[in-house]
Structures are given as C-alpha cells and as structure tokens.
C-alpha cells in the first residue's frame, strides 16, 4: 500500500500537461492572429502584402496542427506513427526557417502593416530573426533527444511556448498591448519557469535539458531588444535586407 501511495502516475501527468498545451496553443494563436489573418475578412484589415506572408502564415498554422496531432498520437499510444510524423516535422521546421527568414527580411525592407509603428523596421528585424534561431535551436535539440522521451517532449513544449509572443503581441486588448515586451515576452517566460518549478517538484528531480532550454529561450528575449538598437545590428540589417529582400 505504501509503495502505491509513493508512486506517481507520470504518464497521466504528462498527458494532462500536453493536452492543456494542445488546447491553449491554438486558442492563443487564433485570438492573436484573428484580425490580421484567420478572420481578416470579418475585420476589414489590410490585405497581406505578399505571397511570402501567405506561405509563412500557412506553415505556422500547419505547425500548430502538427503539434496537436503529435500530442493526440501519444495520447492514443500510436508511438510508431508519432515517430514517422516526426520526420515530417523536420521538413516543416526547415520550411518555416527558410520562409520565415525571407518574410522577415522583406518586412524590414518594405514595411509590414503588423510591425510596431514606433520601432524602426531594421531594428525590429532582430525580433523575428532571433525567433527563428531560437526555434531552430530548440527543435534541433528536440530531434537530438528524440530517443529520450522525457527530454524530447519538454523541448517540444518549450518550442510551443516560444512561438507565443507574435500571437500575444497582437492580442486585441489595449491594456495588455500597453505592457509591450513585458506582456508578450513575459507570459512565455512565466509559463516556462512555472512548468520547470512544478515539474521539478513533482518529479523530485531537475530536468537539466529543459532547464538549459528555458534559460536559452528567456535569455533570447532581452538579447534581441538590446541587439536591435546597436549600430552593428543596423549595419547587418541593411546588408541582409539588401541581399535577401
């Protein structure tokens, strides 16, 4: 009886965490991008400026669907198909990075209706580019640890958190928008740290891979803000947009 009392249902715990993420992730993305993408026909917002932006939006939507599908496959114990779809995820990730790079460069050079009006486009370019670097790095780590489920699934959860700022930055709530980076960078940071604390407490063990990923993600937020205002970044952004856009 004592052994049963000290045994925690880790699989059930993980399923609940990832089910919650699979529900909240698309809901937050939909709320953030409803006016400018998913439901723009109902809000009369400006048309998307290029085919690149359409492709970027489609790929990111597919990624959200991919995350939900992978969670579902694990919940239904279809591990073989989950692993096969993981190979598809590599293709998605590569496409997201490539299309995202050229979309960001074009937005910095020609302007974007959704970019912050008070931030110079070349300075703002640091935000999406470091987003891409962070996404690619965390996903590469998740693939590297694919045979260590505890590490792999936590990195995938961290990737979902890391993709929230663009959606949160478009939330149609003025009081939240007025908080700026404190809100759209702060929410994923709090979520990542909160899960780290809770996970460590329940497991009685710190997951070092997730800790490293959390530090990497959170450190990227002030880095992009500090970098965007430097002369070195401005020179790099001018060169990059002249070549890529």
Secondary structure by P-SEA (a helix, b strand, c coil): ccccccccaaaaaaaaaaaaaaaaaaaaaaaaacccccccccccccccccaaaaaaaaaaaaaaaaaaaaaaaaaacaaaaaaaaaaaaaaaaaaaaaaaaaaaaaaaaccccccccccccccaaaaaaaaaaaaaaaaaaaaaacccaaaaaaaaaaaaaaacaaaaaacccaaaaaaccccaaaaaaaaaaaaaaaaaaaacccaaaaaaaaaaaaaaaaaaaaaaacaaaaaaaaaaaaccc
